[in-house]
Amino acid sequence: MHSTLKKYQVAFTETTMENKKLKQKNAQLEQSLEKATQESTLKQLADAKLRRDYADAVAVLDRIPKEVLDVYARGSGRKERPIEQNL
């Protein structure tokens, strides 16, 4: 009977230690998940800001008259003078 109790005590101790290790691992995984979720949320916010900025830029470009865009697409018609070098 004494040896059986000793075996159970050893098994209980091992199980308790394993349980403690598993709880620590679980806590680490929860922290890792929380960090990944936070980073993902921040990325989504940054993504949304970029999309909003892009939409704003497109809206500004859409307000530019076609004639003005045509002038810039063809070039202004002026030739730039080369920069003179001082000797």
Buried (B, 14 or more C-beta within 10 A) or exposed (E): EEEEEEEEEEEEEEEEEEEEEEEEEEEEEEEEEEEEEEEEEEEEEEEEEEEEEEEEEEEEEEEEEEEEEEEEEEEEEEEEEEEEEEE
